[in-house]
């Protein structure tokens, strides 16, 4: 074996030692995280008698809290959805007139259940469990 072959094998071997661990690390499954940065398993309680939450007392009313859009869908039904677009991560906004959620960046439109109505987004908005007990609305992350 000549010097050139030896140097090539050392460089190749060193490259493999550096790249393989990073490639294997990128293939591991990341822990489930909330798109809005909230801690999974926590609960957000909202007292609907407080003036800060008064918008949620009318059908079509909404409020954003901790990167979550909360929408009163009527008959005691509420929807809680991430306000982070699944297309490119822009902040989406609820519009009560048309009753949908729109992304200002690329025009994606979502229903109040989070499903995609108009792309380019292809995945629904992340939804959260919501429960109403008396005047307390609880969102589980």
C-alpha positions as CSV (number, residue, x, y, z in Angstrom):
1,X,0.0,0.0,0.0
2,X,1.4,3.4,-1.0
3,X,1.2,6.6,1.0
4,X,-1.7,8.0,-1.2
5,X,-3.9,5.0,-0.6
6,X,-3.2,5.1,3.2
7,X,-4.1,8.8,3.4
8,X,-7.4,8.2,1.4
9,X,-8.4,5.4,3.7
10,X,-7.7,7.5,6.8
11,X,-9.7,10.4,5.4
12,X,-12.6,8.1,4.4
13,X,-12.6,6.4,7.7
14,X,-12.6,9.7,9.6
15,X,-15.4,11.0,7.5
16,X,-17.5,7.9,8.3
17,X,-16.8,8.2,12.0
18,X,-18.0,11.8,12.0
19,X,-21.1,11.4,9.7
20,X,-22.6,8.0,10.8
21,X,-23.5,9.1,14.4
22,X,-25.2,12.3,13.1
23,X,-27.1,10.4,10.4
24,X,-28.3,7.9,13.0
25,X,-29.3,10.6,15.4
26,X,-31.4,12.3,12.7
27,X,-33.3,9.1,12.1
28,X,-34.4,8.7,15.7
29,X,-38.0,9.7,16.5
30,X,-38.2,13.0,18.2
31,X,-40.5,13.3,21.3
32,X,-44.0,14.5,20.7
33,X,-44.1,18.3,21.1
34,X,-46.8,20.9,21.0
35,X,-46.5,23.1,17.9
36,X,-47.2,26.2,20.0
37,X,-44.4,25.4,22.5
38,X,-46.8,24.4,25.3
39,X,-45.8,21.5,27.7
40,X,-47.7,18.3,26.8
41,X,-50.0,17.1,29.6
42,X,-50.7,20.5,31.0
43,X,-54.1,22.1,31.3
44,X,-55.3,25.6,30.6
45,X,-58.4,26.7,32.5
46,X,-60.4,29.6,31.3
47,X,-63.1,31.2,33.5
48,X,-65.8,32.3,31.1
49,X,-67.3,34.7,33.6
50,X,-64.1,36.9,33.4
51,X,-64.2,39.9,31.0
52,X,-61.0,38.7,29.4
53,X,-62.8,35.6,28.1
54,X,-66.1,37.3,27.3
55,X,-65.7,36.7,23.5
56,X,-66.1,33.0,24.2
57,X,-69.6,33.5,25.5
58,X,-71.0,34.1,22.0
59,X,-71.3,31.7,19.1
60,X,-68.5,32.4,16.7
61,X,-66.5,34.2,19.4
62,X,-62.8,33.3,19.8
63,X,-59.8,34.0,21.8
64,X,-56.1,33.1,21.3
65,X,-54.2,31.9,24.4
66,X,-50.7,30.2,24.4
67,X,-50.7,29.9,20.6
68,X,-54.1,28.1,20.7
69,X,-57.2,29.5,19.0
70,X,-60.3,28.7,21.1
71,X,-63.6,29.0,19.2
72,X,-67.2,28.9,20.5
73,X,-69.0,26.7,18.0
74,X,-72.4,26.9,19.7
75,X,-74.4,24.5,21.9
76,X,-71.6,24.3,24.4
77,X,-69.2,23.1,21.8
78,X,-65.7,24.6,21.7
79,X,-62.8,24.0,19.4
80,X,-59.1,24.5,20.4
81,X,-56.6,24.5,17.6
82,X,-52.9,25.4,17.2
83,X,-52.5,28.8,15.6
84,X,-49.4,27.6,13.8
85,X,-49.9,26.7,10.2
86,X,-48.8,23.2,9.2
87,X,-47.5,24.5,5.8
88,X,-44.7,26.8,6.8
89,X,-45.3,27.7,10.5
90,X,-47.0,31.1,10.0
91,X,-49.5,32.3,12.6
92,X,-53.1,31.7,11.4
93,X,-56.1,33.7,12.4
94,X,-59.8,32.8,12.9
95,X,-62.4,34.8,11.0
96,X,-65.9,34.5,12.4
97,X,-67.7,35.9,9.2
98,X,-66.7,33.0,7.0
99,X,-66.2,30.8,10.0
100,X,-62.8,29.6,9.1
101,X,-59.1,29.9,10.0
102,X,-56.8,31.5,7.4
103,X,-53.1,31.6,6.9
104,X,-51.9,35.0,5.7
105,X,-48.6,33.7,4.3
106,X,-49.7,31.3,1.6
107,X,-53.5,31.3,1.6
108,X,-54.3,28.0,3.4
109,X,-57.7,27.8,4.9
110,X,-58.8,25.5,7.7
111,X,-62.2,24.6,9.2
112,X,-63.1,25.2,12.8
113,X,-62.2,21.5,13.4
114,X,-58.7,22.1,12.0
115,X,-59.1,20.2,8.7
116,X,-57.6,21.7,5.5
117,X,-60.2,23.4,3.3
118,X,-57.8,25.0,0.9
119,X,-54.1,24.3,0.5
120,X,-51.2,24.5,0.1
121,X,-51.2,23.1,3.7
122,X,-51.8,19.3,3.5
123,X,-52.0,18.5,7.3
124,X,-54.7,19.7,9.7
125,X,-54.0,22.1,12.5
126,X,-53.2,20.4,15.8
127,X,-56.3,20.1,17.9
128,X,-56.6,20.0,21.7
129,X,-59.2,18.3,23.9
130,X,-61.7,20.8,25.3
131,X,-64.1,20.4,28.2
132,X,-66.7,22.7,29.8
133,X,-67.6,22.3,33.4
134,X,-69.9,25.1,34.6
135,X,-68.2,28.3,33.6
136,X,-64.7,26.8,33.4
137,X,-63.3,25.8,30.0
138,X,-60.4,23.4,30.2
139,X,-57.9,22.8,27.3
140,X,-55.6,19.8,27.7
141,X,-52.3,20.1,25.9
